[in-house]
Amino acid sequence: MKLLNRGISYEIQMKICSICHKISGTDDDHLDCKEKRRVELEDEELKQKLPEKLEMSNDSDLAKEVKAILDHMTREKKTDD
């Protein structure tokens, strides 16, 4: 789109954002739309990797850690009483 202002020609690049499908003032997607998409993709990757990480952890080590946390919490409760 070309605009004339006092005899000076300006060319404006406008585009439709491919993420939100609204008009973008530049010839690229909105920055906040890009950031939101990046966070969503990272979240999906985390959801896919989490079960793998849990399977990799040794169950006996996990049981020891949970037992230690519970023991610590009961000790704190007894000292508060």
Secondary structure, DSSP 8 states (H G I E B T S, - for coil): -EEEETTEEEE---EE-TTT-SEESSSS--HHHHHHHHHHHHHHHHHHHHHHHHHHS-HHHHHHHHHHHHHHHHHHHHHH-
